[in-house]
Amino acid sequence: MDDRVIEPKDLIYYKEKLYFWIVTSFSIISYILFTFSIIGLAILAALFLFSFLLHGIAMGQIRTNAVKLSASQFPEINTKVEELCKKMKLKKVPDVYVMQSGGILNAFATRFFRKHMVIVYSEIFDLIEDGLDEELYFVLAHELAHIKRNHLGKMAFILPSMWIPGVAETYLRACEYTCDRYAAYYTGNLEASKNSLMILAIGKKLYYRTDQTEFMKQINREKGFFVWLSGILSTHPPLPKRIHEIKIYFGEPEPIILPKKKWALSAGLVLVSGIFLGGIFYEMDNIKSFLSFSNNEDLDAEALDEPSDIPPIIQAVINDDKPKVEKLAKEGQDVDEEDYTGYTAMDWAIKAKNAEMVKILLKSGADPNNETSYSMTPLMTAAENGRPEIIKILHSAGAKLNYQDTENGMTSLIYAAEGEDEKTVKVLIQLGADPKKMDYSNMTPYMHALDIGHENIAELLKPKK
């Protein structure tokens, strides 16, 4: 690798975030249409239930038949997984299973409720028998990167767009480029990274006899409608392109891979847009009635979720049972434990405007700077929800005003700028929040407020001359 100083935030493929929001927009429109259609809502519920059951059965099969890595089961690989998780700052080490694959070279990360797992096919895991441990580490690091970037958690947001050919795949391909970069960076072995991708192309026995540069140039000669269509519908970029991206990102001489013609991209977008709009009009014809919530009490969203174990301390906070919260904390309950939604007891207390509960949790050992798996600190949650009084409490307890999350570089002031509560913005500024602090896309709180259209808040954050 070259001598550049690369930060973890720099590893994110530059199109990943853009494509995520594009794909999410498609999904949001689809969700809205399904929600306001009785037929659509029933179909959506049935699809989710069917997918949930199939996924659960598949996970059960893996957990009972595959070999799980542990301190006594392939301990050297298990230790390497733990090291990679520590480097990536993953809070929990996922379970890693090795399963018989019938000769298929593959590995994948998955999630069931909030439990992450990595499954490696035996044909890949066999690399350790050929002295190719570093190549295996690249594969493992790639799957851990999916967990680090929360690609699995985001799947629920983009699910409807996956029913439209070629839409979600653009985002998924960008995710693969990101994970390749993460894996090469954290394993620190560029050669093994390229070899791993070559192994996926031609296998373990012949990869070393293959000319990588020629393999990458090959893609320039493979043309035609079906080559283009297979690329549009694929969730993974072509292997030559993945090797090419790693080489140029980490400073190796760039091989000759010609860019695609713009007309091909335009044709693809027109095709996808046509399919999507056609689906919208079809669904509009099936709308039978609209649901009105104006005269109803707020629905308890948690009651609509699948049953799940809620940590006792979180349940106590939700019930506003202060004595029980203190008792559970004294008994050693993890005050910062997350529930299946990714929220902590502190998050729920903040959302409920329960300042007294926030004080109790802080007194019981809650970390005012704890970053959840969704890259939110208590201060960010308070800023997002417009809780100025709670912000003061958290600040007094040591919450860092200018802390930036590890995923997007967001600060509490940026979250406040995207909200609608002017007092929250004022309090943060008075306490010392830096309005010049930028996120990883180089946007300040002022720019976020302008982008959303909050003119009054933007005026508070406007740079002074």
Secondary structure, 3 states (H helix, E strand, C coil): CCCCCCCHHHHCCCCHHHHHHHHHHHHHHHHHHHHCCHHHHHHHHHHHHHHHHHHHHHHHHHHHHCEECCCCCCHHHHHHHHHHHHHHCCCCCCEEEEECCCCCCCEEEEEECCEEEEEEEHHHHHHHHHCCHHHHHHHHHHHHHHHHCCCCCCHHHHHHHHHCCCCHHHHHHHHHHHHHHHHHHHHCCHHHHHHHHHHHHHCCCCHHHCCHHHHHHHHHHCCCHHHHHHHHHCCCCCHHHHHHHHHHHCCCCCCCCCCCCHHHHHHHHHHHHHHHHHHHHHHHHCCCCCCCCCCCCCCCHHHHCCCCCCCHHHHHHHCCCHHHHHHHHHCCCCCCCECCCCCEHHHHHHHCCCHHHHHHHHHCCCCCCCCCCCCCCHHHHHHHCCCHHHHHHHHHCCCCCCCCCCCCCCCHHHHHHHCCCHHHHHHHHHHCCCCCCCCCCCCCHHHHHHHHCCHHHHHHHCCCC
